[in-house]
Amino acid sequence: MQEPLKVTLTSEDSEQLRREVFAVMSEAVQQVRNNAIQAPEWLKGKSGVAKYLSVGTDTVTGMVKLGLPEHHTKASPNIAFFKKAEVDSFLLNDGLIK
């Protein structure tokens, strides 16, 4: 078994590496925040799910018949909402919500 690689840095190099890692991590956090804003947790209607999955609304109707949960509000009972996490779970678990 090989010995692990050991690197010795000067204090200046160590500080530079720390700043660069911090910058990369900060950018990644900002990208996650931006994605969360651009990709809301809920999809509106079967057409929203169809667009999200790049399928037709007939496919989404079939998924609902197989158990994909639809959510409705009293304020808008004719509009179905779908939670992205449930759609993802439905697909990843072969039509079962876990």
NUDRENVEX-998776 format. One line per 4 residues: number of its first residue (from 0); their letters; for each residue z, y, x of C-alpha. Coordinates in pm, 1 decimal, decimal comma. Layout:
N
NUM) a) Z Y X ~ ...;
//
This chain:
98
0) mqep) 0,0 0,0 0,0 ~ -93,3 342,0 132,7 ~ 163,2 609,0 201,2 ~ 147,5 909,5 -33,6;
4) lkvt) -31,9 1214,0 96,8 ~ 205,5 1488,8 208,9 ~ 99,8 1850,5 239,1 ~ 301,8 2121,9 405,8;
8) ltse) 227,1 2477,6 299,8 ~ 336,2 2804,7 445,5 ~ 543,2 3019,7 211,5 ~ 241,5 3248,8 161,8;
12) dseq) 15,4 2954,9 73,6 ~ 280,9 2810,6 -154,6 ~ 308,3 3142,6 -339,1 ~ -70,7 3167,8 -369,5;
16) lrre) -88,6 2814,6 -508,9 ~ 189,5 2895,9 -756,1 ~ -0,7 3206,6 -876,8 ~ -325,6 3012,9 -914,8;
20) vfav) -160,0 2728,9 -1108,8 ~ 12,5 2986,3 -1330,8 ~ -320,9 3159,5 -1397,0 ~ -490,1 2830,6 -1489,9;
24) msea) -202,7 2732,6 -1719,3 ~ -196,8 3077,2 -1881,6 ~ -569,1 3055,8 -1953,4 ~ -529,1 2706,9 -2101,9;
28) vqqv) -247,3 2825,2 -2329,0 ~ -458,1 3119,1 -2444,5 ~ -751,2 2887,4 -2521,5 ~ -524,1 2664,5 -2731,0;
32) rnna) -398,2 2970,1 -2920,4 ~ -753,0 3091,3 -2982,0 ~ -862,8 2746,9 -3100,4 ~ -567,4 2727,9 -3338,3;
36) iqap) -663,8 3062,5 -3489,8 ~ -1029,6 2965,4 -3520,2 ~ -960,0 2616,0 -3652,6 ~ -717,5 2642,1 -3943,2;
40) ewlk) -513,2 2340,6 -4047,6 ~ -667,4 2322,7 -4397,1 ~ -1023,4 2264,3 -4516,2 ~ -1138,9 2404,0 -4850,2;
44) gksg) -1323,0 2163,9 -5078,0 ~ -1528,2 1857,0 -5008,5 ~ -1793,2 2081,2 -4856,4 ~ -1536,8 2198,1 -4598,0;
48) vaky) -1460,5 1838,9 -4501,8 ~ -1831,7 1755,0 -4499,7 ~ -1902,4 2042,1 -4262,3 ~ -1604,9 1948,4 -4042,0;
52) lsvg) -1731,7 1588,7 -4011,3 ~ -2105,3 1665,2 -4022,4 ~ -2153,9 1437,8 -4323,3 ~ -2259,9 1486,1 -4684,1;
56) tdtv) -2025,3 1560,0 -4972,7 ~ -2108,4 1216,6 -5119,9 ~ -1947,8 1062,4 -4812,0 ~ -1637,5 1276,1 -4862,8;
60) tgmv) -1624,5 1174,2 -5230,5 ~ -1629,7 811,5 -5115,7 ~ -1348,4 880,6 -4871,2 ~ -1140,3 1035,2 -5150,9;
64) klgl) -1200,3 725,5 -5364,9 ~ -1073,5 515,8 -5073,1 ~ -755,1 721,1 -5044,8 ~ -820,3 1043,2 -4853,8;
68) pehh) -561,9 1282,6 -5003,7 ~ -677,0 1588,9 -5194,4 ~ -432,3 1872,9 -5242,5 ~ -441,9 2114,4 -5536,0;
72) tkas) -239,5 2422,7 -5625,3 ~ -135,0 2537,9 -5971,0 ~ -300,7 2870,5 -5896,5 ~ -636,8 2705,7 -5821,9;
76) pnia) -632,7 2357,2 -5977,7 ~ -1011,1 2319,6 -5954,1 ~ -1018,1 2371,3 -5578,1 ~ -932,3 2077,3 -5354,5;
80) ffkk) -781,7 2135,0 -5012,9 ~ -775,7 1881,4 -4732,7 ~ -544,4 1875,9 -4434,1 ~ -740,0 1824,5 -4110,3;
84) aevd) -471,6 1595,7 -3969,9 ~ -504,4 1369,7 -4275,9 ~ -883,4 1363,4 -4246,7 ~ -853,4 1274,2 -3877,6;
88) sfll) -591,4 1007,6 -3949,2 ~ -805,7 861,4 -4227,3 ~ -1098,3 819,7 -3988,5 ~ -898,3 697,3 -3691,1;
92) ndgl) -711,7 438,6 -3899,9 ~ -1016,7 297,2 -4079,2 ~ -940,8 460,4 -4412,2 ~ -562,9 437,1 -4401,5;
96) ik) -331,4 736,7 -4387,4 ~ -40,9 681,4 -4149,9;
//
